[in-house]
């Protein structure tokens, strides 16, 4: 062997497929977390621990997700995407200030 293979992966191929499907199809609230919409690395770590009984570092999860071709985006919130009642409340709150 020309190179060191490194440490074996913590998740099996099947577990990684299950993780990928969950991230693509569900939001944190769908699987029992208080966070409603945004997956974070600590939430993914908690889900892995809960589902598979495996503890992984946030850094390790980040590297694994990158190898799985996941990319990170920063969530943004725009008033244009809010529902009409939320917009009215926000506008009236802004006008009062």
C-alpha positions, 0 to 999 in steps of 0.5 A: 500500500502506497499510503496510510488508509487513515482511520476507518469511517465511523458511519457505514455506507448505509448509515451515510445514505440514511443521513443523506436522505434525512438531510434532504427530505426532513427538517429538524422539527420533523425528527423531534428537534426544537429547531424548526428549519435549519440543520446545523452541525451540532444538530446533525451530531445529535441526530447521529448519536440518537439514531446510531449511538455514534458520537462524532465531532462537529469537525468530523461531521463537516468533513464527512458531509463535504465528502458526501457532496453536501454544501453549507449555506447560511440561512437568510430571512427576507420579509418578502418570504414571510406570510402576510400577517407577519409582514403587517406585524413587522411593518407596524412594529418598525413604524412605531419605532 
